[in-house]
Structure formats: structure tokens, C-alpha cells
């Protein structure tokens, strides 16, 4: 098969690495890609927001399957356009992608189908939103309704902080994403990332993971797109996994089918595991970043047939196999992220770092220039490792980080701390 992967981040590097390893893959192309992806696939300078250009590229290169990495093209309907042109695509349609494109839509689906989630209300004006915040008190969660690149959620510890978030969103701080705001109750517990491969009717759970959203050690500082992840997440026991499928994922699939928007693709449920069991924080309609990096290392099965089966509605008799080992990834980001940061700094030592046992380095925001690897984004590298335990995977990942020479970058030093604490009997 000739496969085209759309995207340029760490998620796409991990997917390209796995897809390129399939015996079914004849030609692997990624658009636009990055310096690391170029080692796994051909990179094409293609504007993935230009759907007509993507379709023309697919026809010219006889593409058999398009795998869409990021959420923006999915919400914009690229799968609809590709399928209408007779090109197979993995991912949800525009109507199904509303599960990520509108947080308010998802909350309404939950309310109508008794899917456990935080209590909420939707607002289109700052004054009524602030009145609601004052009535509910803090802590409270303020979310932009639309896509905001992982930065549209403020967990406010005070009423003043919540009101400032409302003003920022309605004031255009997140562009069109903040034209409507969802305000939710604060949920206590432990977060987990849960993924299911869906074909419109059937869903197959993938292994669990836990992301680290806050920029600083000890889960401090502002939310980011993710500073690291590990798998498996011990909080996702067999019982919690079964409840997540029965109470959250499968009712969502039934609801989407009933409204004429069957969900095909990977469904990523951000969960809060509390005393009452799992509750849905939000849905994403694509593989997580940086969770994909640890999932792809642990996936024993060939990814290509799994994606094709999801697209073709053939998951009913499908099975995926996983390595029992743990995996952990550390995100190396440019100094200043998630605020202002500079591009173009030189990164050295990547080959030495990759020689650590069990380590794969996935590029997230890099470019090659003059024989050197340069930083070209906020989150720049994903240093990923396997181990018999999360603790061993953590030790290997940080050993590799120590070999990378990049004074203009930083990383958290405690990725996986909750699992390591459990492993030590804490």
C-alpha cells in the first residue's frame, strides 16, 4: 500500500515509525513531516489545510490510505472530502469530529445519554458566565468551546482566576475557539488517557496511558499540549477499563450512530478517575500527543490492518496484541514554552542518546538545515523508552535526555512519578 500520513509532530513521527515497519506498506509519505519523520518516510511540502491539494497529491501518487494525524483537518472535514474523491481515509467525518471540535456539543451528548461527566453550562457572553462562576464557586474549570491546540482549558483555583479566563476567551485570546465557553465543575481524582479504535459500531480498547499536562515538576504551572506520558496507567484497572467502555465509549458510539454521524477512527477519552469511577473530561478525535509515542512502542500488532479495519467497519472480529513492558516518553521543549519561545537553536547528541537500550527518539518540532537538527516548535523532541517497569523506562529515558546537548531546551524531571510511587509501594 501507498500511505500518506498528514501532520508534523511527535505523534506523527511515532505513527510513521510504526506504519513504515508494516510489511503491507510499499511507500510511506508524510506531509509536511519533520526532520525525524524524514528518516522513516518521504516528506512532502503540502498544505494539509488545502483539501483540494491533498486530493490532487493522493491521485498523483496513487495513495491507497490517508491517515490524518492532527485534529484541525478532521474538524474541517478532510475525511469527507477524501472519501468523496474515492480515497480511503482513517479518521472521523466532520460531523463525528464535533466530539473534539465543540466541547459544548460533547457535553450535550453526555447529558442526553447519561454518560458520566462533570456538571456544566454553556455561555456566549461574559456577564452570564461570571454570574454562574460566582454561584458555583472555585475551584472551577473554564473551557473554550473550539479547538485551541491543547491550551483552551483553565483550571481556576479562585473566582478571580476563572473570571480572568472568561475575559481572555471572550476577548479573543484564543481566536474563534473562545466565541463560546463551557464552564464545568472541578473533578477530583487521577487523570488517565484512554483510547479506543472504532468502526462506527464496534470499539476495541487500546492500552492505557497517563499524560502530564502541566509544564513544571510536581504538576505545577500552566497547562501545555503535554510534557510526557507513560503506559500502562496503573489507575486504569481491568474494572475501570470495563466501566469506561460500558459507560462512556459504547454509549457515545451508539449516540453518534443514532444522529447519523457514526464514529470511525480512534476515540481518545480524557478521564478523571475518582471515588465514583471514571468520568469523561473531554474527547479528542485523534491519537494523543505524547501518548501515541508510548502506545506505538508497546503495540506488537501491525498497525496498518487495524486502521483499515476501522475504516471498513470490520473491527468485530479484530484483536490487537501488546508488549507487556512499560513505555515512557519525556518531552523536551524550547525554553519559554508554553509561552513565547525561539526557533532555530541547534540540537546535538541525538545519535548518542538513541544508543541507550530501549530508547526511540521521536521528533516533534524540528527541521534539518545545513546538516544540523534545529528546533522548530514549542515541543521539540519526545525521548521515549521501554522497560520492564515504568521505573526502568523512566531511568532509560532520562539517561538518553542527559546525552542530548540543547541548552535552549528543558524538560520535566518527574514524568511517571505516580506510577513509580506505586511500584515502590507508596
C-alpha positions as CSV (number, residue, x, y, z in Angstrom):
1,X,0.0,0.0,0.0
2,X,1.0,3.6,-0.5
3,X,0.2,5.5,2.7
4,X,0.0,9.3,3.2
5,X,0.2,10.5,6.8
6,X,-0.8,14.1,7.5
7,X,0.9,16.1,10.2
8,X,4.3,17.1,11.5
9,X,4.5,16.4,15.2
10,X,5.8,13.8,17.6
11,X,2.5,11.9,17.2
12,X,3.1,11.7,13.5
13,X,6.7,10.6,13.9
14,X,5.6,7.7,16.1
15,X,2.8,6.7,13.7
16,X,5.2,7.0,10.7
17,X,7.7,4.8,12.6
18,X,5.0,2.1,13.1
19,X,3.3,2.4,9.7
20,X,6.7,2.2,7.9
21,X,7.5,-1.0,9.7
22,X,4.4,-2.8,8.3
23,X,5.1,-5.4,5.5
24,X,1.9,-4.0,3.9
25,X,3.5,-0.6,3.4
26,X,5.1,-0.1,0.0
27,X,5.6,3.6,0.1
28,X,5.3,5.9,3.2
29,X,4.8,9.6,2.7
30,X,4.3,12.2,5.4
31,X,3.1,15.8,4.7
32,X,4.6,18.1,5.8
33,X,6.7,15.9,8.2
34,X,9.8,17.0,10.2
35,X,13.5,16.1,10.4
36,X,12.9,12.9,12.3
37,X,10.0,11.7,10.2
38,X,12.3,12.1,7.1
39,X,14.2,9.0,8.4
40,X,11.0,6.9,8.3
41,X,9.2,8.3,5.3
42,X,9.3,10.7,2.3
43,X,8.3,14.2,3.4
44,X,6.1,16.3,1.1
45,X,5.8,20.0,1.3
46,X,2.0,20.0,1.3
47,X,-0.5,22.4,2.9
48,X,-2.8,19.9,4.7
49,X,-5.4,22.7,5.2
50,X,-5.8,22.8,1.4
51,X,-8.0,19.8,0.9
52,X,-8.0,20.1,-2.9
53,X,-4.2,20.0,-2.9
54,X,-4.2,16.9,-0.7
55,X,-6.7,15.1,-3.0
56,X,-4.6,16.0,-6.1
57,X,-1.4,14.8,-4.3
58,X,-3.2,11.5,-3.5
59,X,-4.2,10.9,-7.1
60,X,-0.8,11.8,-8.5
61,X,0.9,9.4,-6.0
62,X,-1.7,6.6,-6.1
63,X,-2.3,6.8,-2.4
64,X,-4.3,3.8,-1.0
65,X,-4.8,5.2,2.5
66,X,-4.6,8.6,4.1
67,X,-4.0,8.6,7.9
68,X,-4.9,12.0,9.5
69,X,-2.8,12.9,12.5
70,X,-4.0,16.3,13.9
71,X,-7.5,17.4,14.9
72,X,-7.8,20.6,12.8
73,X,-8.1,18.8,9.4
74,X,-10.6,16.3,10.8
75,X,-12.8,19.0,12.2
76,X,-12.6,20.8,8.9
77,X,-13.9,17.7,7.1
78,X,-10.9,16.4,5.3
79,X,-12.1,12.8,5.6
80,X,-15.4,13.7,4.0
81,X,-13.6,15.3,1.1
82,X,-11.1,12.4,0.6
83,X,-13.8,9.8,0.7
84,X,-16.0,11.7,-1.7
85,X,-13.0,11.7,-4.1
86,X,-12.7,7.9,-3.8
87,X,-9.7,8.0,-1.5
88,X,-9.7,5.8,1.7
89,X,-9.1,7.8,4.8
90,X,-8.6,6.9,8.5
91,X,-10.4,9.3,10.9
92,X,-13.9,10.6,11.7
93,X,-16.0,12.7,9.4
94,X,-16.7,16.4,10.1
95,X,-19.9,15.6,11.8
96,X,-18.3,12.9,14.1
97,X,-15.3,15.1,14.7
98,X,-17.5,17.6,16.6
99,X,-16.7,15.5,19.6
100,X,-13.5,17.4,19.7
101,X,-14.4,20.4,17.7
102,X,-17.1,21.6,20.2
103,X,-16.8,20.8,23.9
104,X,-20.3,22.0,24.3
105,X,-21.6,19.5,21.7
106,X,-19.8,16.7,23.6
107,X,-21.3,17.8,26.9
108,X,-24.7,17.8,25.4
109,X,-24.2,14.3,24.1
110,X,-23.2,13.2,27.6
111,X,-26.2,14.8,29.2
112,X,-28.6,13.3,26.7
113,X,-27.1,9.8,27.0
114,X,-26.4,9.8,30.8
115,X,-22.6,9.5,30.2
116,X,-20.8,10.3,33.4
117,X,-19.1,13.7,33.2
118,X,-18.7,17.0,35.1
119,X,-21.8,19.2,35.6
120,X,-21.6,22.2,33.2
121,X,-23.3,25.1,31.4
122,X,-22.6,26.8,28.0
123,X,-22.2,30.5,27.6
124,X,-21.9,33.0,24.8
125,X,-21.5,36.1,27.0
126,X,-19.1,37.0,29.7
127,X,-21.6,38.5,32.1
128,X,-23.8,35.4,32.4
129,X,-20.6,33.2,32.6
130,X,-19.3,35.2,35.5
131,X,-22.6,35.1,37.3
132,X,-22.5,31.3,37.0
133,X,-18.9,31.2,38.3
134,X,-19.9,33.3,41.4
135,X,-22.8,31.0,42.1
136,X,-20.7,27.8,41.8
137,X,-17.5,29.0,43.5
138,X,-14.0,27.7,43.0
139,X,-12.1,25.6,42.0
140,X,-13.9,25.6,38.7
141,X,-12.9,24.8,35.1
142,X,-13.3,27.2,32.2
143,X,-13.0,25.8,28.6
144,X,-13.0,27.3,25.2
145,X,-15.6,25.5,23.1
146,X,-13.5,25.2,20.0
147,X,-10.0,23.9,19.1
148,X,-7.2,25.7,21.0
149,X,-4.2,23.4,20.5
150,X,-4.4,22.0,24.0
151,X,-4.4,25.5,25.6
152,X,-8.1,26.1,25.9
153,X,-8.7,24.8,29.4
154,X,-8.1,26.8,32.6
155,X,-8.5,25.0,35.9
156,X,-9.2,28.1,38.1
157,X,-8.4,27.9,41.8
158,X,-10.2,31.2,42.5
159,X,-13.2,33.1,41.2
160,X,-10.9,35.9,40.1
161,X,-8.8,33.5,38.0
162,X,-12.0,32.0,36.5
163,X,-13.3,35.4,35.6
164,X,-9.9,36.4,34.0
165,X,-10.1,33.2,31.9
166,X,-13.6,34.2,30.7
167,X,-12.4,37.7,29.8
168,X,-9.4,36.2,28.0
169,X,-11.5,33.8,25.9
170,X,-14.3,36.2,25.1
171,X,-11.7,38.9,24.4
172,X,-10.3,36.9,21.6
173,X,-7.3,35.4,23.3
174,X,-7.9,32.1,21.7
175,X,-9.5,33.4,18.5
176,X,-12.7,31.8,17.3
177,X,-12.2,28.9,19.7
178,X,-13.4,31.1,22.5
179,X,-16.5,32.5,20.9
180,X,-18.4,30.1,23.2
181,X,-17.3,29.0,26.7
182,X,-18.1,25.9,28.7
183,X,-17.9,26.1,32.5
184,X,-17.6,22.9,34.4
185,X,-17.4,21.6,38.0
186,X,-14.0,20.7,39.1
187,X,-13.5,16.9,39.3
188,X,-11.1,15.5,41.9
189,X,-9.2,12.3,41.2
190,X,-6.4,11.0,38.9
191,X,-6.4,11.7,35.2
192,X,-5.9,9.0,32.6
193,X,-5.9,8.8,28.8
194,X,-8.0,6.1,27.3
195,X,-8.1,5.2,23.6
196,X,-10.4,3.0,21.6
197,X,-10.3,2.1,17.9
198,X,-13.8,2.5,16.5
199,X,-15.5,1.4,13.2
200,X,-18.9,3.1,13.7
201,X,-20.4,0.3,15.8
202,X,-17.6,-1.7,17.4
203,X,-14.8,-0.3,19.7
204,X,-11.6,-2.0,20.7
205,X,-9.8,-0.6,23.7
206,X,-6.1,0.2,23.4
207,X,-3.7,0.1,26.3
208,X,-4.0,2.9,28.8
209,X,-1.7,5.9,29.3
210,X,-1.2,8.9,31.5
211,X,-0.3,12.3,30.2
212,X,1.4,15.1,32.2
213,X,-0.3,18.4,31.1
214,X,1.4,20.9,33.5
215,X,4.7,22.5,32.4
216,X,6.5,22.1,35.7
217,X,7.6,19.3,38.0
218,X,5.1,18.2,40.6
219,X,2.3,19.1,38.1
220,X,2.8,22.8,38.6
221,X,2.4,25.8,36.2
222,X,0.2,26.3,33.2
223,X,-1.3,23.5,31.1
224,X,0.5,22.6,27.9
225,X,-0.1,20.2,25.0
226,X,1.6,17.5,27.1
227,X,5.1,17.3,28.7
228,X,5.3,13.5,28.8
229,X,3.4,10.3,29.1
230,X,3.7,6.7,30.2
231,X,1.8,3.4,29.6
232,X,0.2,1.5,31.2
233,X,-1.5,3.8,33.7
234,X,-2.0,1.7,36.9
235,X,-5.1,3.7,37.8
236,X,-6.8,2.1,34.7
237,X,-7.5,-1.3,36.3
238,X,-9.5,-4.0,34.4
239,X,-12.6,-3.0,36.2
240,X,-12.2,0.7,35.4
241,X,-11.4,-0.1,31.8
242,X,-14.6,-2.2,31.5
243,X,-16.7,0.6,33.1
244,X,-15.1,3.2,30.7
245,X,-16.1,1.1,27.7
246,X,-19.6,0.3,29.0
247,X,-20.5,3.7,30.5
248,X,-18.6,6.2,28.3
249,X,-17.2,4.8,24.9
250,X,-20.0,2.5,23.8
251,X,-22.9,4.9,24.7
252,X,-21.1,7.6,22.7
253,X,-20.8,5.3,19.7
254,X,-24.5,4.4,19.9
255,X,-25.4,8.1,20.2
256,X,-23.3,9.2,17.2
257,X,-24.7,6.5,15.0
258,X,-28.3,7.4,16.1
259,X,-27.7,11.0,15.0
260,X,-26.4,9.9,11.6
261,X,-22.7,10.6,12.3
262,X,-21.2,7.1,13.0
263,X,-17.8,7.5,14.6
264,X,-14.9,5.8,12.8
265,X,-11.3,6.4,13.8
266,X,-9.5,6.5,17.2
267,X,-11.6,8.0,20.1
268,X,-9.4,9.4,22.8
269,X,-11.2,9.9,26.1
270,X,-9.6,12.1,28.7
271,X,-10.8,10.6,32.0
272,X,-10.9,11.6,35.7
273,X,-10.9,8.5,37.9
274,X,-12.5,9.5,41.2
275,X,-14.3,7.8,44.1
276,X,-17.4,7.2,41.8
277,X,-15.3,5.6,39.0
278,X,-14.4,7.1,35.6
279,X,-15.9,10.4,34.3
280,X,-15.3,12.0,30.9
281,X,-13.3,15.2,31.0
282,X,-13.3,15.6,27.2
283,X,-13.0,13.7,23.9
284,X,-10.3,14.0,21.3
285,X,-10.9,12.6,17.8
286,X,-7.3,11.5,17.1
287,X,-4.3,9.8,18.7
288,X,-3.0,11.7,21.6
289,X,0.3,13.6,21.7
290,X,2.5,12.5,23.5
291,X,0.5,9.3,24.4
292,X,0.9,7.9,20.8
293,X,4.7,7.7,21.3
294,X,4.3,5.2,24.2
295,X,1.4,3.3,22.6
296,X,3.3,2.7,19.4
297,X,6.3,1.3,21.3
298,X,4.0,-1.1,23.1
299,X,2.0,-2.2,20.1
300,X,3.0,-5.7,19.0
301,X,0.4,-5.9,16.2
302,X,0.7,-4.4,12.7
303,X,-1.0,-1.0,12.8
304,X,-2.0,-0.9,9.1
305,X,-4.6,-3.7,9.1
306,X,-6.1,-2.2,12.3
307,X,-6.6,1.2,10.7
308,X,-8.0,-0.3,7.5
309,X,-10.4,-2.5,9.6
310,X,-11.7,0.6,11.5
311,X,-12.3,2.5,8.3
312,X,-14.0,-0.5,6.6
313,X,-16.3,-1.3,9.6
314,X,-14.5,-4.7,10.2
315,X,-13.4,-4.5,13.9
316,X,-15.9,-7.0,15.2
317,X,-13.5,-10.0,14.9
318,X,-10.3,-7.9,15.2
319,X,-7.7,-8.2,18.0
320,X,-4.6,-6.2,19.0
321,X,-1.6,-7.6,20.8
322,X,0.6,-5.6,23.1
323,X,4.0,-5.9,24.7
324,X,3.7,-6.3,28.5
325,X,6.6,-3.9,29.0
326,X,6.1,-0.3,30.1
327,X,6.9,2.7,28.0
328,X,7.6,6.3,29.0
329,X,8.2,9.5,27.0
330,X,9.8,12.8,28.1
331,X,9.0,15.9,26.1
332,X,11.9,18.3,25.5
333,X,10.5,21.8,24.8
334,X,12.0,25.1,23.9
335,X,12.7,27.5,26.8
336,X,9.7,29.7,27.3
337,X,7.1,27.1,26.2
338,X,4.1,27.2,26.6
339,X,4.6,31.0,26.3
340,X,6.9,32.7,23.9
341,X,9.9,30.7,22.6
342,X,12.6,31.0,19.9
343,X,13.1,28.7,17.0
344,X,16.4,27.8,15.2
345,X,18.6,26.6,18.1
346,X,20.9,23.7,17.4
347,X,20.3,20.3,19.0
348,X,23.2,17.9,19.3
349,X,23.8,14.4,20.8
350,X,20.7,12.7,19.3
351,X,22.6,9.7,17.9
352,X,24.3,9.1,21.3
353,X,21.0,9.4,23.1
354,X,19.4,6.9,20.8
355,X,22.0,4.3,21.7
356,X,20.6,3.9,25.2
357,X,18.9,0.5,25.5
358,X,15.2,0.5,24.7
359,X,15.2,4.2,23.5
360,X,13.5,5.7,20.5
361,X,13.6,9.5,19.9
362,X,10.6,10.9,18.1
363,X,10.9,14.4,16.7
364,X,8.0,16.8,17.3
365,X,9.2,20.3,16.2
366,X,12.5,20.0,14.3
367,X,13.9,20.8,10.9
368,X,17.1,19.8,9.2
369,X,19.3,22.6,7.9
370,X,23.0,22.6,6.9
371,X,23.5,19.1,8.2
372,X,22.2,20.1,11.6
373,X,19.0,19.5,13.5
374,X,17.3,22.7,14.6
375,X,14.4,23.4,17.0
376,X,11.3,24.4,15.1
377,X,8.5,24.5,17.6
378,X,7.4,24.6,21.2
379,X,7.5,20.9,22.0
380,X,10.6,19.7,20.1
381,X,11.6,16.1,21.0
382,X,10.0,13.0,22.6
383,X,12.6,10.9,24.3
384,X,10.8,7.6,24.6
385,X,11.9,4.3,26.3
386,X,10.7,0.8,27.1
387,X,11.4,-1.1,30.3
388,X,10.2,-4.0,32.4
389,X,8.7,-1.4,34.7
390,X,7.7,2.3,34.5
391,X,10.7,3.0,36.8
392,X,13.1,1.3,34.4
393,X,11.6,3.0,31.3
394,X,11.9,6.3,33.2
395,X,15.6,5.7,34.0
396,X,16.4,4.9,30.4
397,X,14.5,7.9,29.0
398,X,16.3,10.3,31.4
399,X,19.7,8.7,30.7
400,X,19.0,9.5,27.0
401,X,17.9,13.0,27.8
402,X,21.2,13.5,29.6
403,X,23.1,12.8,26.4
404,X,21.3,15.4,24.4
405,X,23.1,18.8,24.1
406,X,20.5,21.5,23.8
407,X,21.0,24.5,26.1
408,X,17.9,26.2,24.7
409,X,15.6,23.4,25.8
410,X,14.1,22.0,29.0
411,X,12.0,19.1,30.3
412,X,10.2,17.9,33.3
413,X,12.2,15.6,35.6
414,X,9.4,13.7,37.1
415,X,7.5,12.0,34.2
416,X,5.8,8.9,35.5
417,X,6.0,9.8,39.2
418,X,2.6,8.4,40.1
419,X,3.3,5.0,38.6
420,X,6.9,4.9,40.1
421,X,5.4,5.7,43.5
422,X,3.0,2.8,43.2
423,X,5.8,0.5,42.1
424,X,7.7,1.4,45.2
425,X,4.7,0.6,47.3
426,X,3.9,4.2,48.0
